[in-house]
């Protein structure tokens, strides 16, 4: 466990909804389904390094669960255009609904 994770847990407490979700949801399995979304992951070429797909998906989930617009999620996370493109890519690949169903299950 990283220092950041330990510090976050101590600040928000063990009963925080996001901490509890982290124990319920198999993020490793979800992360595997998100591999290869970015062309650079497949061929190693082009553009700047993409954001971590699992972190992007978690940001999309937070927006969905809390009725936040993409700009409402910004801070030290990807900008609204990046989040929108990522979500659209998941839809295009036809895995968005599948992932949501799995997470909500």
Beta strands, then each sheet from edge to edge (+ up, - down):
end
